[in-house]
Structures are given as C-alpha cells and as structure tokens.
Amino acid sequence: MRKLHALWMSTLLVLTACIPVYDNDEEIVQENTEDNKNETAIVPRHNISEEHYKTILTEDGPKQAKARGTITRQLNNRLDIDEMETGLQRHSKEYFEPGSHFYQAGQYLERDTVLGLIDGLNPDRDKLESEDDHRENPRVLSHILEQNYLKEEEEGVVKLAGISIGLALKSTYSFQTEIGGPTYDEDISAQEIIEMGQRAADQVIEEIRNTEGLENVPIMIALYREEDSGSAVPGNFIKKAYVKGGSTNSPDWKDVNEDFILFPSGEAEEKHYQDSQLLGEFRNEVSKYFPNFVGFVGEGFYVNDTLEEVSIEIPIQFQSKNEVVGFTQYVYGFVMEMFNEDYEIEVKINSNSQPESVIVKERGKEEPYVHIY
C-alpha cells in the first residue's frame, strides 16, 4: 500500500539517521550546484522496493529541506500535507526513474523565498478589506514544495539531475474581514485554480532558472488541489508538466485524473457505485462477527477512474488478544474472497485508537499479508 510503504520508508530513514554507518552504505561525492564545493554523502546499498528512491544521506542523517516545516504552516489538513509530499514523489517517477535516481529534500528554495513567492503571487492582504474584496481576489496559492533528484554521473559522484515542484492551491478560500469577526468561505472554481497555478508555475520556473547552477536542470512541476480543512480524504493533483533543462518557456501541461473517495459516502455512490456496493457488502459481513460493530471508514484512490488502492479502518472494542486474532482471521477470509487482484487493499483493525492488526493484499497477489501487533 502507498501509505504503508510511506510508513516503512520513514521508519527506515529514522533508523538510518540514528545508527552508525555500516558496510551496507556506500560513501559517494555529491556535487554542490551552488558553490561547486563537493560534499561527502552516503547512499544505502540496498532499497526496500524498486518503487522507492534511495535517499541521499549525510553522516548526521538525511539533509533537511531548506524550507523545512513551512508546509505545516501553509496547509490546514494533515492529509493534504502527506499526499502532496508522497504524491509529488509518485509523479516524479515518470521523469526521474527510481532505479537510476536518488531522492533528496529540496535544497534550493529557502523558506523566505517560498513565503515571498506565495505573498507575491497572491493578492495583497493589505488591499483586501471588504467581503467583496476577498471574494473577488481570493488568495489561492498555499505552498510551494521542492524535491530534488540526483543521479550518478560518474562512479562515486552524484549530481543534481532534476527538480520537482508542487504548487498547493486552495479549493475553498476562508477569510475574515476583521480580527475576531465571522469567517467566510469562497469556493474556488477548477478553472480559477488552474489559471492561478499556471501563473505561479511560470514565476517559480523563473526563480529556479535565475539561481546559479540551476539554469540547465530539468523541472517537473505539478498543481495540487487542496481539500477543505475538515475533509476525511486528501485533495489531488490535477495537472503536471515537464520543463527541459535550459528552457524557460511555459510548460506543456498534462491533465492528471486522480481522486480520493470516502466510503461510505454519497460521492462514492454517485461516482463508483459498484465499488460502493462491494464495500457495503464487506461491511455487512464484518458486522456479523461483533454485535457492537459500528462500521468503518474506507478511502479509495482512483487513477483515470480506476481503483488503484483502497484503505479501510475498522474500530472494534476488544476484550482480549484472542478476540483480536479471531476477528483478524475472520476479516482475512473476506479480504481473500471478496476483493480481486486488480488493486491493493489495506485493512487496519484498531481498538481504543490503538492498532491491533493489519491485513495487506498487494496488487497481483492472491494471499494477503497479516500482522498482529
């Protein structure tokens, strides 16, 4: 699963940063694009999956992003933060292949640069006084996320080979006309989101090209539509483009058809009726085991209207470990029987908000993986 893989990756990085460097790691030289002062870097010899990038490390762990922490102040929904970061990396794979590229957090757009671009590209706050001012001039751009991708150009030497940029754009603009006054909301149309995102992209590309050493680095740039702050599912990427090294021209944008759907919901019934019915049947079967079962929350990830992943959380009050084992075995059987191999499925079973067990069935696999905590 995408989220489970992300958890494994973050765990691996934490462990790697906290222990000494052993023979499993490879010492390399990283060329510094800005001042031509090369640095010693470390790359793990082994990777947890061919789908993931190896991460460039230092002796103190992964290099922190120059704008580290900014995203948590700019985006209001934790789900959006996670999806923007992991989704940008997912889309980067089309242009910077994981088998030949290494990942590093953004090293070129400083925090002040990011905040300055956001302020400069949005309407001036000081000129927005009335409710009409805000509604006619919404501040749509929330954040600019940078990721770097490096490649081994010669033996033992890695060099920056690409930059990925994600632009977070609000779908709903919330504002106040006076401190302590009521909060108003203004829905932002899809067209307005795209137009703002593309204007911002041109400015960010110009900023990168004006940075010494980045004149000829390829850039992948993607537009991310945020969900409301209280949404149970994240937003989604809507467009992306690739800018060749040396180019400053407006990119050739490609549509991205991705969507996260909450189960059960009216949107699920309307957009994906068969999947909604299947998950409803699964819920009914699971509810037969425990009379106090109150339901579950599911999230489906769709690409081009095709289900790619589904994640289900089942909250149950258990009285013993034997109950956990028995219930997990019961659910395991329905995961085997009811869900096909065309998509990945993860079922997390919790008690008192604590994980009890997880069932993961990967795409193309007949049998799920089970872990009881």
Number of C-alpha atoms within 10 A of each C-alpha: 18 19 14 12 14 14 12 13 19 12 12 13 16 13 12 19 16 11 11 10 17 9 8 9 14 14 18 18 17 22 18 14 16 13 9 10 9 15 13 14 21 20 17 17 11 11 15 12 12 11 13 20 22 23 22 22 23 16 16 12 20 19 16 13 20 18 21 14 11 18 20 13 9 16 21 16 19 17 18 26 19 14 21 27 15 15 18 25 22 15 17 25 16 11 15 24 16 21 15 12 25 23 22 22 20 21 18 19 20 16 17 12 15 19 18 11 18 21 15 12 18 16 17 12 13 6 10 18 12 11 14 11 14 22 18 10 16 24 23 23 26 21 22 25 23 25 22 23 29 22 20 17 11 9 8 13 18 22 19 23 20 24 25 23 24 24 26 28 27 23 21 20 19 16 18 16 16 11 7 7 9 9 11 14 13 14 12 17 11 11 9 14 20 17 11 18 23 21 12 21 22 15 16 21 21 15 14 19 19 11 13 11 15 21 16 17 17 21 26 24 28 29 29 30 26 28 21 19 15 11 14 17 23 24 26 22 24 19 19 22 19 19 21 15 15 13 16 16 11 15 19 9 16 12 12 17 14 19 19 19 25 22 23 18 12 13 13 19 16 10 12 17 12 12 16 23 15 13 19 16 13 16 19 13 13 19 15 10 13 12 8 10 16 11 16 20 15 21 21 23 21 18 13 10 12 15 19 18 22 22 21 20 17 19 20 20 14 15 9 8 12 10 12 21 15 12 18 21 14 14 18 20 12 13 20 14 10 11 17 15 14 14 19 23 24 25 22 18 23 18 15 10 10 10 15 20 18 21 22 21 24 18 16 11 14 12 16 18 12 16 12 13 11
